[in-house]
Amino acid sequence: MKKLQLTFKTSKGQKRNLVLNYVRDDLDTPTVRKAMDKIVASQLFEKDGIKLYMQVSAAKYVERTETHLFSEDMVV
């Protein structure tokens, strides 16, 4: 399954990721950028006085591949 990882900078300049599951895998750059800009403009997310999503930094699709070697629960 692909995930969309949106990276922002906090009000302290640290990187903060927002990872979305179950996203369309055909989103283009302008669409994602516009959505991220809306998140920044909303200023809804804060923790311990630090605004979490203050500046757009990057976006990427992330796909994880698992290769099972064995499992004690597997029935042969």
N, C-alpha and C positions, 0 to 999 in steps of 0.2 A: 504494500500500500504506500502510495506517495503521500507525503505531508508537505505542507507549505510552511517554511520557516521565515518569519518576518523578524528582522533585526532592527532594533531602535537604540538610541542613546538615551540614557536617563538624564535627569536634571543635574546629576553629579558627573556626567560624562562617561558613565560605565555602559557597556553593552548589555542589552536585555532582549531575549528572544521571546516571541509569541509564536507557538507552533500550532497549526491548525490541521486537524485530521479530516478525512473525507472531503477533500477539496477537488474541484475540477482540475484536470492536469493540462488544460489547454489555455490557461490564463496568460494574457500578454503583459508586458511590462507596464504600459500605461494604466491598465485596469488595476493591477496590484499596487502601483504607486499611488493612484487616486484613493484606493481603500486605506492605504497606510497613512496618507495625508489626513484623511478623515479621523483616523484613530488619534493622531497627534493633535488635531484641532479640538477634539472632544475633551481632552484633558481629564478623562474619567478615572484613570488608574494612578493610584498613589499608595505608597507604603512607607510608614515611618517618616512622613514628611518629604519623601523623594518622589517626584513625578516619574513614573516608570517609562512612558513612551513619549519623549519630548522631541525627538528628531529621527527622521527616517535614515537608516544606514544601509540596509541591504535586504534582499529577498531571494530565496532559492527553494527549489523542490528538493526534498530529501527522501531517498528510498533506501530501506534497509533490507539486506538479504541475509537470511538465516540458513545455515547448513547444519542440520542435525547429525551428530556423530552417533549418539546412542541415547537411549532412555530406558531406565529400569522398568518403566510402566508400559513399554511397547510389547505388544503380543506378536510373537513370531509364528 
